[in-house]
Amino acid sequence: MKVEQIYTGCLAEAAYYIESEGEAVIIDPLRETRPYLEKLEKEGATLKYIFETHFHADFVSGHLDLAEKTGATIVYGPTAKTEFDILEAKDGEEIKVGKLTFKVLHTPGHTPESTTYLLKDENGKDYAIFTGDTLFIGDVGRPDLAQKSGSITKEDLAGWLYDSLRNKIMTLADDVIVYPAHGAGSACGKNMSSETWDTLGHQKETNYALRADMTKDEFIHEVTAGLMPPPQYFAKNAKLNKTGYGSIDDVLERGAVSLVPEAFEQMVENEGALILDTRDEQVFKNGFIPNSIFIGIDGSFAPWVGALIVDLKQPIVLVVEEGRAEEVVTRLARVGYDNTLGYLEGGIDAWKAAGKEIDTIESISAEEFAKRQAEGKVDNVLDVRKPTEYLAQHLATAENFPLDYVNNNMQKLDRNLNYHLHCKGGYRSMIMASILKSRGFENVVDIAGGWNDLEGSSAPKTEYVCPTTIPQEELDAAVEAVA
C-alpha cells in the first residue's frame, strides 16, 4: 500500500495518490494532469478511480482531463449531480482498489454532497480518512459556500456538519489518520493548522469543533461566526467542476506563447486584455507597463487572482520572470482563468528597448513613513489587511480598506488625495497600489515590509488585542463595513 499526499502550497491544497497491486486512486486532483500521469508511469500503475470529496470552489479540479487521458472512473458521493458521467457512490458503499477498500461516508455540511473516504488496509483495518473540506486539522469546513437561495441556510449546513462529524467521523478509532483537502491559508475554513495531517484522536483532543460536550447550537454558532464573504470566484469554480471545462492542454498551448512588444500592445488594445505582472513586488515598483496589475507569482497568486479579477473569461497577457510563463498560465487555469493570450517576450527590458512608456510606484521603508508622519506629511493611511488583522492591532491613523473587497469599495476613495498603503509584509499593498494606479490614483505610496516593519517603528499604534477576544459584534460590524 502506498499513500502519498501531494501538497500545493500556493492553494494550500492536498491531493492524494493511493496505490495497491498496481491499481491507483487519486483524490481531489488539481487541474494539470502531467504530475499525476508522470507518477503513474513511474510507479507502473493504472489509475482506476478519481475520487472527489465535493464540488470544490477554490480551484478547478483535474478530474475531467485525468479521466479522459487514463480511462479512470470519476467518483462523487451521494446527491452529486454533474453534466458528465460519474459514479455517484452510495453512503456506506465499498470500492475495491487492489487489496484496499474505500468506504464511502456521506458527510454533508460543508456542501450537501461532501463525502469522506475511509481507507481500509489489506487486513480490513481502518487506516485513514480523506475528509475533503469536512474536517481540517484544527478546524472544519465553512458551511456558507453551497447555500441555495432560500432553501438551505448556512445554519442548516452547519447542523448537518455537526451530525456528520459526530455520527460518521468521531465514531472511528483514535489511530485513524486524518488527511484533509486543505491546510492553513485556504479560505475554505477559518483557523486551519499549518499541519497537513494528524490522527483523529489528537483532533478530538485539540480541534474546537470536535469537543465532546459541544451542543449542536454551540457548534452552529461557532462555525458560522465571523465568516468573511467568500471570494467571488468560488461559486464560478464550483460550477465549472459540476458542468465541465476546456482541456488544460489547449489552455497551455494558447497561453504560453511569446509576444514581441508590438504584438503584446495589440493584444491589449484589440482584445481588451488585462496586463498581469507577476514579478516580485520590489522589482515591479521600479518599472512596469502603465495600467498593469501586480499579483506576484511567489505569493498567494491564484487566490488573489480569483478574488480580484471578476470575469473568468477576461483576456490576460503576462509580464513574467524568464522561464516561468507556463507556470503562471497553469496557476491561472487552476482557478478557472483560461483566456491567457501570451506573455511579453524579453520582459520589461524588451518593452523599454522598444521605446514604450513605463510607470513606477513609490515605495518607502517603515522608518521613512514614521518620519513623514511625525512631520505631518501623511494624510491618509490605508491598512489593506483583513478586518481580523486590523482589529488585532493597527496604526492609530489607519483606515481598514481590505484588498479582498477593493472592487466593492472604490467609491470610498478620492483620486485627489494622497494615500499611504500597507499590509502585513508588502505583497498585498503592492497589489492595491497597482490597482489604484490603474484606476487613476496617482498619489499612492507603498510602505515596504508592511506591518512586520511598522510594528517596530515609532509610528503611533492602537493597543494590542488578541483576535480570539474580539467581541463577535465588533468583528461582525467590521466585516459588514468593508465587505
N, C-alpha and C positions, 0 to 999 in steps of 0.2 A: 504493500500500500504506500502510495506517495501522496502527500498533501502539501501543496505549495501555495503560500499567499503571495500574490503579485500586487505590490502596493505602489500606487502612483501618487506622489506627494502633492503635486500641484492641485489635484482634485480631492486629496485626502480619501482616495477610493481604493478598495481592496477587491480584486478579482481572485478567483481560486482555481487551481488545477489539481484535480484528484485523479489518480490512476491505479488500476489493478488489472493484472493479467493482460496488459496490452490494450485495455479499454479505458477511455478517459472521459471525464466530465469537466466542463469549465463553467464556473458560476459567476454571473454578473460581469461579462467581458466588456472592456472598453471598445470604442469604435474601430480602432485599427486592428486588422487581423494578423498582420505579419508576425508579431511576437508570439502569438498563440500557435500559428502554423509552424514556425521555427521550433517551438518547444515540442510539438507533436512529432515533427520529423526527427528531432534529436533523440527523443525517447522511443521512437519506433512504435508509437501508439496511434490508435484510431479514436477519433472523437465520436462518442456515442450520443451524448446529450449536452445541450446547453441549458443550464438551469438559470432562470431569472427569479429573483426573490420578490420583485414587484415592478411596476412601471416606474422606472427611475425618472426623476425630474431634474436632477442636477447634471446629467450627462446623457448623451445618446449612446445606448448600448450597442455592442457589435454583434448581436445575435443573428441578424438577417444575413449580413455578409459572411459570417462564420459558418452559418448553416448551409448557405449556397455553395461555399468552397469545400465543405467537408461531408455534406450529406447528413450531418447530425440533426437530431430532433430537438426543437425548441420546447422547453417545458416551463409552463407557468402554473401557479396554484389555482385553487377554486375561485370562481367568479371573474377571472381574467378573460376579457373579450378583445380579440385583435382582428385586423384585416388581413392577416396572413395565417398560414397553417401552424398550429401548435398542438402539443399535448396538454390539455387542461387537466392537470392531475387532481385527484380527489383527496380530501382530507383523510389521512391515515394510509393512503396508497404507498406501496413499497416498490421501488425501482432498483433493479439489479445492474451493477456495473462490475464486471469481473467477479471477484469474490466478495465485493462490498454490497451493502444495501443502503439505499437512501429512503428514509421515511418522510413523507410529506406531512408537515404540520401547518395547517392553515392558521395564521396568526394575524388576523386583521387588526387595524388600529392606526398604524402609520398611513396605510391605504387599505381599502376594502379587500384587495387581492393579496396583500402581503403574506408571504409564506416563508417558513423556516424549514430548512432541510436537515434532518437528523441523520448523521452518518454512523452506520453500524459497521464494525470491523469484520474481519474474516470469521471471527468466532461468534458474531451476533451481538457483541457488547457495544453499548452506546459510546461513541468515541468523541464526536464533535457536533456542534450545531452551527449552521451557516444562516445567520439571523437577518441578513439584509439590513434594513433600517428599523426592524422591530426592536432589537436590543443592541445598543452600543456598549463600549467599555466606559462605564461611568455615567451613562445616560440612556435615554430611549429616543426613538424617532418622534419628531414633532407631528402632531395629529391634525395639522391645518392645511396640508398640501393637496388633499384629494376631496375637498368638500364639493358637493353638487348643490347648486343654488337652491336653497330652501329645504332640501330633502335630508341632507346629512350635515351636521354641525361638527365643529372641532371637538365639542364636548361629547358628542356621540362617539366619534372615533377614539377619543381618549378613554372612554368607558370600555370600548371594545379592546383597546390595547391593554388595559388593566386585566381584563378577563384572559386575554391571550397569554400574557406573561405568567399569570398565576395558575392557569389551567393546563397550559401546554409546555411551558418552559421551566418554571420553577419546580415542577414535579420531577424533573430529571436529576440524575445523580450529580453530586458536587464536583466530581472529577471530569465531567464533560467539558470540553474546550469550547469557548465561545469565539466564533470567527464572524465579526460584523462586516458590513459593506463600507463603513467609513470610520475615520478617526478624527482627531482634533483638526479644526479648520473647516470642516464641512458645515454648510448651512442647513443640513437635514436634521440637526439636533441643536441643543443649546450649549451644553458644557461637557463635550466629549473629552475623554482622556487622550493623552498622546500615545498611550499603549494601543496596539492594534489587535491584541488577543488576550484572553485571560481564561481562568477556569470559572465555571458557573458558580462554584462555591464561594470563591472570592468576591464575585459580583454580588452575590446575595448578602455578603457582609458589608460591602462598600458602596454599592450603587443605590442612590436615594430612592429610585423608582421600584426597587425590589425589597424595600423594607417590609418585614413580615407583618408588622402591626399597622400598616398603612391602609386606611379605608379607601373605597373607590372614590368618594367625594374628595378626599385629600389628594389622591392621585390626580384626578381630573384638574383640580385647582393648580397643582404644582406643574404639571406638564403643559398647561395652557397659559400660564402666567408669563408675562414679559416677552412674548414672541414678537420679534420684528416681522413685518410683512415679508413674504418670500420674494426672492429676486424675480424680476419679470419674466425671465426666460424659463423658469421651472415648468409652468403649465405647457409651454410650447415644446419643450423636450419630452415631457410625458406623452404628449400627443404623437410626436414622431415615433416614440417607442411602441405605441399602440398601432399606428397606421402604416408605418414604414418610411423609408428614406432612400436616397440615392447611394450608389456604390462609393465607398471610400476611395477606391482606385481612380474613379473618374474625378473625384474632388482633388486628389493629389496631382493628377495629370494636368488639370486645368489651373490649379492654384500655384504650383511650384515652378512657374516659368519666369525667366528673367525678362525685364523690360528696360530698355535704354531710357534715359530721362525724357526724351520726346514722347515715346510711346506711353510711358508712365503718366506723363502730364495729360495725354489724350484720354487715357482711361478715366482720369479724374474729371475731366471736362465733359467727355461724351457719354460716359456710363454713370456719372454721378457717384463715382467710387469714393469711399472714405479712406483717407490715408491713416494707416495704423502703424505707429512707430514702436517697435518692440525692444529697442536697445536699452541699456542701463540708464536710469534717470539722470545721473550726473554727466553722462555723455550727451543725452538728448537735449538737456538745457542749453548746451553750448552751441547748438546749431541744428535746426530741423526745418522741414518744409512747412511753410505757413499753412495753418488750419489742420495740421496733423494732430491726432490724438495719441498720447503716450499711454501704453499699457505694457510694461516691461515683461519679457518672456520669463525672466528669472524670479518673478514674484508670483502672486496668485492670479496668473494670467487669465485662464479660461473663465473662472467665476466672475472676474471683473468685466471681461468682455460681455458675458451674459447679462450682467446687471446693468450695463451702461449702453450697449448698442441694441436698440429696441427691436429692429427688424432683422430676423434671422436671414432674410434674403438680401440684406444690404450688400451691394458690391463693395469689395475691400481690396485695396492694394497695400503692399507692405514695404516698410523700411526695416531691414533686419541686419543682425550681425552676420558676417560672412559665414556661409555654410550652414545656416540654421533655418533656411526658408521652408524646407519640408517639415521640420519640427513645428514651426509656427502654424503652417496650414493644417497639420494633423491636430494640433491642440485646439484650433478653431473648430474643426469638424467634430471634435469630441462633444462640443456643446451646441452643435447644430448649425454653425455658420459655414455653409458650404460654398458661398459665392465669392471666394478669393480669386482674383484675376491676375495675380502675378506679384513680383517683388522688384524693387529698384536695383538693377544691375550696377555693381560698383558702389552702392550705398550713397551716403550723403556726400562723399568726396566726388563722385561722378556728377552729382547734382550741381555742386559748386563749380566743377570744371566746365559744365555746360553753360555757366553764367546765370543760373537760376537763383531766384531770391531765397534767402533763408531767414529764419526768425530765431529769437533766443528768449529764455526766461531767466530773470534774476533770481539767484538762489544764495541765501546768506546763512551764516552759522547762527547757532543759538546765542552765542556771546554777542554777535553783532546785533541780533534782534533785541536782546535785553538792553544794549547800549542805546539803540534807537528809541526804544520805548521810554527809557529814562529821560531822554532828551525831548520827549513829546513829539517824536516824528512818526509814530504809529497810530493810525486812526481806527482801522477795522481788522480784527483778527478772527479768522475762521478756523475752527477746530473741526477737521473733516472726519474724525473718528466716529464710531458708533455711539449712540446715547449712553450705553452702559460704561464705555470707556470715559466719556466726558463727565458723567456724574461721579465716577470714582475720584477723579482729580483733574483739574484743568486750570489754564491760565485765567486769572481773575477777570481779564478784559476780553476773553474769547467768547464767541458765539458758536454754538454747536450747529454745524452745517454738514451733515454726513454725506460722504461721497455716494453712498448707496442710493440716495434719493435726490441727487442733483437734478435729474430731469423733471422732478415734481416741483422743485423749489427755486428755479432760476429767477422767477418773478420777484423774489425777495431781495435780489441784489441790484445794485445801481452801477452802470457802466462808468459813471463819472467819479466813483470813489476808488480809493486805493485799498487793496486787500493783501494782508499777510496770511499765508496758509500753512498749516502744519497738520501732521497725522502722528503716528507713533514713531515711525522710522524714516519717513521721507518718500516712500513709494506711492501711497495714496494721495499725498498732497501734490506730487508732480502730475499725477493723472488729473486731479482737479485743476491745477494750473493750466494744463494743456487744453482742457475743455473750455475754461473761461477765456483763454486767449483765442480759441477758435470761434467763440461767440461774441467777440468784440470787446472783451475786457482787457485793456492794455496795461493797466496799473496793477499788476499781480506780482507778488514776491513770495517765493517758496522758502520755508525755513528748513534747511537741510538737517537731517538727523532727527527731526520731529521731537516728540515728547521725550524720547530717550535722551536727547541732549538738553532739552529745555528744563527737564526735571532738576538738573544740577546747576542751572543758571540762576541769575539773580532776578529774573522776571517774576512779578507777583503771582501767587497761585492760591487756589482755594485750599481748605483743609482736606486731608485725605479721608475718603470714605470707603470702607470695604464694600465691593459690589454686592455681596450677599446680604448686606444690611440695609441696602437702599430700600425705602418703603415701596411696596408694589404700586401704590397710586402715583408716586413720584415717577417711577420708571414708566408706567403706562402713559402718563401725561407727556413725558419726554418723547416717547415713541410716537405718540399721536401728533405732537407738534412738528416733527421733522419728516414723517412718512406719509 
